[in-house]
Amino acid sequence: MISKKMEKAINTQMQREIYSASLYLAMSSYCSGLDLNGFANWYRIQAMEEMTHAMKFYDYIIEQSGKAIVPAVEQPPQEFDSPQATFEGALEHEKKVTAWINELVDIAIAEKDHATNIFLQWYVTEQVEEEAHANEILQKVKRIGTQGPGLFMIDQQLAQRVFTPPAAPAE
């Protein structure tokens, strides 16, 4: 069973993951408006990943005999300064998510909740990948600027991203 403190913290993180999905959908819509459909695709896939993360938290709470609270979610910004600004925002957001995941791990350790600590290690690893991926694209966009053939090439590359649900743990 999960403690009430841990349950509350995971419910808060579930809300944050759903907000993340909303934020990335807003970025996708913005990029679509610029006819950067590859950028839009990348953010749409990112939104799907974030919803998967939220559902993993939801399922974990239920499996631990807790109560998952379906959250109200704040509306994210709808306008951005540039495609580069979206990736700057994405990277900063992922850094916040990393800090929040680390806080959850700290709570699990303080509560001596080994099962939740193990569960959260997937997210710790995932956040390393999330930050690295956002930063990699941001650095490319910074190098090529926001116009010209370089932007077209990155857009084409980002269009290739597909959603791959995380593998289910072995039973």
N, C-alpha and C positions, 0 to 999 in steps of 0.2 A: 504494500500500500504506500501511497505517496502522502507526504505531510501536507497540511493545508498551506503552509508557506510555499512549498515547492509547487503545489498545484496552482496557486495564485500567480506565481512567477512564470510558470509555463503558459498559463492562459494569457498573460500579458504579452509573452513572446509570440504566441499564436496571433494575437491582434497585430503585432508589429510585422509579422510575415505577410499577413493579408494586406496591410498598408503597403508593404514593399511591392506586392503584386499590383496594387492600384497605381503606385508611383511608376512602375515600369510600363504599365498599360498607357499611362498619360504620356510618357516619353515616346512610346511606340506611335501613338496618335500624332504627336508633334512631328516626328520624323516622317510619317506618312504624308503629312501636309506639305513637307518639303520634297516629296517624291523620292525620298531616300528609303525605299522599301526594304533594303537589306538591313539598315539600321532599325527600321520598324520591326522587322522579323526578329532581330536579335533581342530587342526589348520585349516583344510578345512572348518569346520562348523563356526569357528571364522571368516574366510574370507567371508563366505556367510553373516554373521551378519553385517560385516563392509560394504559390498555392500548395504545391506538393509538400513543401517544408511545413506549412501551416497544418496540413492534414496529418503529417507525421506526429506533430505535437498533439493534435486533437486525439488521434488514435492512442497515443501513449497515455494520455490522461485517463481515457476510458479503460484501457488495459490495466491501469493501476487503481481501478475502482474510484477514480476521482470524478469530478464534474467538469466537463469542458463547457466553457461559457462562449457562446457565439457572440463575437464582439461587434460593436458599432465601430466603423472605421472613418477616420478623418479624410476629407477629400484632399488629394495631393495637388501640387501646382499643375496647371494645364499648359503653361507657356514657358519656354526656355529661350535663352539668348542665342544658342547655336547648337549644332550637333556635338561640338566639343564640350559645350557646357553640360549636355546631358550626361556625357561620360565622366566629367568632373563630379557632377552630382551623384552619379551611380557609384563611383569609387568612394566618395565621402559617406554615402549611405551604407555601403558595405562595411566600411570601417566601424560605423555605429553598430551595425548588426553584430560584428565580431565582438565588440565590447559587451553587448547585451548577452551574447552566448557565453562569454567568459564570466559574466556575473552569474548566470545560471549555474555554471560549473562550480563557482565559488559557493553558491548556496547548497548545491548537492553535497559538496565536500563538508561544509559546516554541519549539514544535517546528517552526515554519515550515510547518505543515500547512494549506495554503490551502484544500484541498478540505473538510477537516473544519470549518474556520472558516466557510466558506460554508454548509455543511450546518447548523451550529449556529445560524446567524442566524435560521432559522425558529423555533427554540425561544426565542431572545431575544425576538422579536416576540410569540410565543405567551404568554410569561410576563407581558408588559405587560398583555395582555388577561385572563389568568387572575387576576392580582391585582386589576385594576380591577373585574372582574365580581363576585368574592367580596366586595370592599369595598363595592360598590354595594348588594348585597343585605344585608350586615351593617348598613350605615347605615339602610336601610329598617326592618329588624327592630328596631334600637335606637330608632327614632322611634316605632314603633307598639306596642312591647312584645311580650309573649309570649302575650297573650290578646286575645280580642275580634275584631271584624269586620276590623280591619287585618291581623291574622295570617291570617285566612281569605282575604283578598284577595291577599296575597303568596303564600300556598299555591296559590291558583288560577293566579296568574301563573307560578309555578315549574313547575306541571304542564304548561305549554305547551312546555317545552323539549324539543327532539328532538335525537337524535344525528346529526351530519352529519360523516362521515369527511372528513379533509382531502383536498383535490384532489391528484391525482398530478401530479408535476412534468412539464412538457412535455418530450418526447423530442427 
